[in-house]
């Protein structure tokens, strides 16, 4: 499933990446993650809420709504029905919070960013580290699950990082929206490689399908296409 911000809806695709159905949301979605075998969570940034949806037999239906303290942006599953979400605290400050049993139970330290609501988030496979991009500072932040900063990565040639994802080996991938590249980092934030060829213009989000060894990238352009890559 994808979120379509411009049309305030979710889009369900089949394994061939063709549209099966859509579902109209009550606000502007920012991000989506899988939180159960047949459930997804959608962050709705202009409503201060997370909408939980059921996806069964190609039918999308509402389950419940979780209210957040601030406007919510990027969201990622943290296991056992838990999730982490980036929130706009106002005055160009952001934090991420842990959602457990349908309510917020903890917050990270606030950090400064002035790039709007497009803040994406990812966790490592053991759910012990959280990665968040700060686009206007061209930086990736790494936190532990207690919300304390572990390190910052700010290379010269990564411009306006948006999407972030983690592969099965805990390597981190960051897409540069204004640099049209992908940075692959080790779990400790050391550079592995920079991918400059074959990257779509203005890449914005990235996602790994580890079951099929695929990378899916979306970009902010008029062609409205998914870019699917087979890993080798």
C-alpha distance (Angstrom), angle and dihedral (degrees) to the residues before:
residue distance angle dihedral
X1 . . .
X2 3.78 . .
X3 3.78 134.9 .
X4 3.79 119.1 -124.5
X5 3.80 105.3 -154.7
X6 3.80 96.4 -175.6
X7 3.79 92.5 56.0
X8 3.84 97.7 32.7
X9 3.78 94.0 -124.7
X10 3.79 146.7 110.8
X11 3.79 120.3 -118.9
X12 3.81 122.7 -150.9
X13 3.81 116.0 -153.2
X14 3.80 130.8 -169.6
X15 3.82 124.3 -130.5
X16 3.80 89.3 -84.4
X17 3.82 88.1 56.7
X18 3.80 93.4 -113.2
X19 3.80 120.7 141.5
X20 3.80 113.2 -98.7
X21 3.80 100.8 171.9
X22 3.80 143.3 -27.7
X23 3.80 133.4 -136.0
X24 3.81 124.4 -152.5
X25 3.80 114.2 -131.4
X26 3.80 127.7 -152.1
X27 3.82 94.1 -121.4
X28 3.79 145.4 4.5
X29 3.82 111.2 -52.1
X30 3.78 121.6 -146.2
X31 3.81 106.5 178.1
X32 3.81 144.3 -5.2
X33 3.81 138.0 -152.1
X34 3.80 138.5 176.3
X35 3.82 111.9 -107.3
X36 3.80 101.2 169.3
X37 3.78 142.4 10.9
X38 3.80 90.4 -83.3
X39 3.80 103.5 10.4
X40 3.78 135.6 87.6
X41 3.81 132.1 -170.9
X42 3.80 121.2 -139.2
X43 3.81 122.8 -164.8
X44 3.81 110.1 -140.3
X45 3.78 104.8 -162.8
X46 3.81 100.4 -167.4
X47 3.82 93.7 49.1
X48 3.83 101.3 47.9
X49 3.76 89.4 -125.6
X50 3.78 148.1 106.8
X51 3.79 116.1 -135.5
X52 3.81 116.5 -150.3
X53 3.81 112.8 -151.8
X54 3.78 132.6 -170.3
X55 3.82 119.2 -136.5
X56 3.79 111.6 -163.8
X57 3.81 127.4 155.1
X58 3.81 90.5 -13.3
X59 3.80 91.1 -55.0
X60 3.81 119.7 122.0
X61 3.80 117.4 -155.6
X62 3.83 135.9 165.7
X63 3.81 119.6 -100.4
X64 3.81 107.3 173.4
X65 3.79 143.5 -37.9
X66 3.82 127.1 -121.3
X67 3.80 116.5 -155.4
X68 3.81 116.9 -141.4
X69 3.79 128.0 -156.7
X70 3.81 93.5 -123.8
X71 3.79 138.7 18.8
X72 3.80 106.6 -66.3
X73 3.80 126.8 -137.1
X74 3.80 127.5 165.3
X75 3.80 118.8 22.9
X76 3.81 134.7 -168.8
X77 3.80 135.5 178.8
X78 3.80 115.5 -107.1
X79 3.81 98.0 -172.4
X80 3.83 134.0 -97.6
X81 3.79 91.7 49.5
X82 3.80 92.0 -54.2
X83 3.79 124.6 126.7
X84 3.79 141.4 -177.7
X85 3.79 122.8 -136.6
X86 3.81 134.4 -173.1
X87 3.81 113.0 -127.1
X88 3.80 133.7 -163.0
X89 3.81 106.1 -128.7
X90 3.81 93.9 -175.5
X91 3.81 130.3 -111.6
X92 3.83 90.5 66.6
X93 3.80 91.8 -61.2
X94 3.79 127.2 127.7
X95 3.79 138.1 -177.3
X96 3.77 136.5 175.0
X97 3.78 124.1 -125.4
X98 3.79 135.9 -158.8
X99 3.81 116.1 -125.8
X100 3.81 115.2 -154.7
X101 3.81 127.2 173.0
X102 3.79 90.1 -6.9
X103 3.80 98.2 -53.0
X104 3.79 139.1 83.4
X105 3.78 111.9 -99.1
X106 3.81 104.6 170.2
X107 3.80 144.2 12.2
X108 3.78 134.6 -151.5
X109 3.77 123.1 -129.4
X110 3.80 111.7 -79.0
X111 3.79 118.6 -103.1
X112 3.80 130.5 -165.6
X113 3.80 122.8 -109.3
X114 3.77 132.9 146.5
X115 3.79 103.7 -169.9
X116 3.80 101.8 104.6
X117 3.78 129.2 -111.2
X118 3.81 99.9 -40.9
X119 3.80 97.9 107.0
X120 3.78 116.2 141.3
X121 3.79 128.2 -165.2
X122 3.81 138.5 -163.1
X123 3.79 138.1 179.0
X124 3.77 132.5 -146.8
X125 3.80 118.2 -110.4
X126 3.79 95.2 -97.6
X127 3.85 90.1 50.8
X128 3.79 92.4 -125.4
X129 3.81 99.4 114.1
X130 3.79 133.2 49.4
X131 3.80 124.5 -155.7
X132 3.82 123.2 -159.4
X133 3.81 129.6 173.7
X134 3.81 123.6 -136.1
X135 3.82 102.9 -158.3
X136 3.80 100.9 -169.5
X137 3.83 90.7 50.2
X138 3.83 93.1 44.3
X139 3.79 88.1 -129.2
X140 3.78 143.4 131.9
X141 3.80 116.4 -145.8
X142 3.80 123.6 -154.8
X143 3.82 120.2 -158.6
X144 3.78 133.1 178.2
X145 3.81 117.8 -126.7
X146 3.79 90.2 -95.1
X147 3.80 88.0 65.1
X148 3.81 97.8 -108.6
X149 3.79 119.6 137.6
X150 3.81 113.6 -110.6
X151 3.79 100.8 179.3
X152 3.81 145.5 -26.9
X153 3.81 124.4 -134.0
X154 3.83 117.1 -158.9
X155 3.83 114.7 164.8
X156 3.79 121.9 -176.8
X157 3.80 97.1 -120.7
X158 3.80 100.3 46.1
X159 3.79 106.7 96.4
X160 3.80 123.4 -171.1
X161 3.83 99.0 -16.0
X162 3.79 113.6 -152.5
X163 3.80 119.2 156.7
X164 3.80 121.3 50.4
X165 3.81 129.9 -176.0
X166 3.81 140.4 167.8
X167 3.80 126.1 -138.4
X168 3.80 128.8 -145.2
X169 3.83 90.7 -85.7
X170 3.83 92.3 52.8
X171 3.81 92.4 -109.1
X172 3.80 111.6 149.7
X173 3.80 125.0 -129.9
X174 3.81 121.6 -162.1
X175 3.81 123.5 -176.0
X176 3.79 120.0 -145.0
X177 3.80 108.8 -141.8
X178 3.81 94.5 -166.6
X179 3.81 97.1 31.0
X180 3.84 96.8 49.1
X181 3.78 92.6 -136.5
X182 3.79 143.4 107.6
X183 3.79 123.5 -130.0
X184 3.79 116.7 -150.9
X185 3.81 112.2 -158.3
X186 3.77 135.4 -179.2
X187 3.84 117.8 -114.2
X188 3.82 87.7 -96.2
X189 3.80 92.7 54.4
X190 3.81 99.2 -101.4
X191 3.79 118.6 143.5
X192 3.81 116.3 -104.3
X193 3.78 100.0 169.3
X194 3.79 144.4 -32.6
X195 3.80 115.8 -128.7
X196 3.80 110.1 -148.9
X197 3.80 102.9 156.2
X198 3.78 125.2 75.5
X199 3.80 93.5 13.6
X200 3.82 113.8 135.4
X201 3.78 118.9 -119.4
X202 3.81 113.7 -89.2
X203 3.83 97.5 5.3
X204 3.80 110.3 -161.2
X205 3.82 111.2 171.1
X206 3.79 135.5 23.7
X207 3.81 131.3 -166.7
X208 3.82 134.6 179.8
X209 3.78 123.7 -138.4
X210 3.79 97.2 -163.5
X211 3.80 92.0 177.2
X212 3.80 90.5 64.8
X213 3.82 99.7 23.5
X214 3.78 93.7 -117.5
X215 3.79 136.1 140.0
X216 3.80 118.7 -150.8
X217 3.81 120.5 -162.4
X218 3.79 129.8 -176.1
X219 3.78 123.5 -161.3
X220 3.77 136.5 -163.4
X221 3.77 103.3 -112.8
X222 3.76 139.4 109.8
X223 3.82 95.7 -98.2
X224 3.84 94.0 74.8
X225 3.80 93.2 -151.0
X226 3.77 136.5 148.4
X227 3.78 116.0 -130.2
X228 3.81 110.8 -145.6
X229 3.80 121.9 -169.6
X230 3.80 127.8 -172.0
X231 3.81 112.5 -137.1
X232 3.79 117.6 -130.7
